[in-house]
Amino acid sequence: MSNLISKQNIGIEIECPFSFYFPDLWKKCFNNGEKKYFDFTEEEKKSFSAEITEREKKLLDKLSSVSVENGLKRGKDKYWEFVFPPENNLSQHVIKINKLIQEGLLPKDLPLSVHFNIGSVDRELAYAIMFFLEKSYLSKERLLKPFSESDILDKTWKRHHSQTGLREKSYIDNNLEGKDKLVYEIRTLQIKMIDMEQVFLLCKELLEQNEIELIQEAKREIESMGLKWKKWDEKDFRVFAEHLRN
């Protein structure tokens, strides 16, 4: 494993969807996402409840016990969100992710929403780090999805986009773990678990660079796309999307 001792503490949150844990019900009851629960008839709700009740209890018990064993908490997003407490030895995050994969609780090759909580950095540095991570781990499809008028469930993420995808967390307001009094959360990335070690390595390398030089490099690249170093609107994000992988 690579040297993954970071200058700053980094915590992560990994969102895993219902469709991974119950692919048969996702296909049968939700038509692979085309149908929502609030579209169900009363009879369909009863049928769904009868099918999932026993299976779900076993899964939730396992998710809870394995999370406790690995020092993880449960977040509030998706079907299950694994919350990894902040630390600077990022190899520990990789070890825990691999354990969850081995337990069948995380997919290996399916891109998942992963939030990075980076401690003790200022906003401009966090913004530069987010930009370089997005170049590799944000797809055009994912970026543009929240701007679809029909995608009602993603309006929250659309608001995150209007705030550049960063969320400031203070110790007082968010009851942060660890010693960092201020954390910036990067919320836009979608990553395969098999790639997480390389992502951590990239984070580590970015944090080791000269802060001023890294910010200037990010500004130059953004300006070369015809964009400005500011909060973007929908038009700006559509321009950025054209520079991302499909």
Stockholm file with secondary structure:
# STOCKHOLM 1.0

chainA/1-246         MSNLISKQNIGIEIECPFSFYFPDLWKKCFNNGEKKYFDFTEEEKKSFSAEITEREKKLLDKLSSVSVENGLKRGKDKYWEFVFPPENNLSQHVIKINKLIQEGLLPKDLPLSVHFNIGSVDRELAYAIMFFLEKSYLSKERLLKPFSESDILDKTWKRHHSQTGLREKSYIDNNLEGKDKLVYEIRTLQIKMIDMEQVFLLCKELLEQNEIELIQEAKREIESMGLKWKKWDEKDFRVFAEHLRN
#=GR chainA/1-246 SS CCCCEEEEEEEEEEEECHHHHCHHHHHHTTGGGTSCGGGCCHHHHHHHHHHHHHHHHHHHHHHHHHHHHTTCEECSSSSEEEEEEEEEETHHHHHHHHHHHHTTSSCSSSCEEEEEEEESCCHHHHHHHHHHHHHHHCCHHHHHGGGCTTCGGGHHHHHHHHTTTEEEEEHHHHCCSSSCSEEEEECCCEECGGGHHHHHHHHHHHHHSCHHHHHHHHHHHHHHTTCCSSCCCHHHHHHHHTTSCC
#=GC SS_cons         CCCCEEEEEEEEEEEECHHHHCHHHHHHTTGGGTSCGGGCCHHHHHHHHHHHHHHHHHHHHHHHHHHHHTTCEECSSSSEEEEEEEEEETHHHHHHHHHHHHTTSSCSSSCEEEEEEEESCCHHHHHHHHHHHHHHHCCHHHHHGGGCTTCGGGHHHHHHHHTTTEEEEEHHHHCCSSSCSEEEEECCCEECGGGHHHHHHHHHHHHHSCHHHHHHHHHHHHHHTTCCSSCCCHHHHHHHHTTSCC
//
